[in-house]
């Protein structure tokens, strides 16, 4: 089985379970975005504790939920 065939089989398996398949290249870009957000929170000029990080992420999740008409509790 070639690498392309393995990726296609993995995609089929993931989608069959009702999940979303994210290509490795796309996942790398998503991880880069998450890294930038984490660096902004951790390396901020003001000290941000973990509780405040959770508040920030909850606000972002709520904002995204408003745009996508979803309500999820990430706290």
Phi, psi and omega in degrees: 000130181280163177302322179296321178293322178296318178295320179295320179294320178296317179299315179298318180296315181294315181292330178295329178281358180087009179267171180261129178271130177243125181294154180304321179295316179294319179297322178298319178292322177294319178295325176297317178295317179297322178296319179296319179295315180297317179298322178297318181288318186281323184260024181291158178295329176261149178287126178245121179277172183296326177299318179291326175299318178295324177296316179300313181294325177294321177295318178295316179298321178294320177297318178294320178299323177295323180286329183254006181059035177242147175237113178231147180257108181259006181269000000 
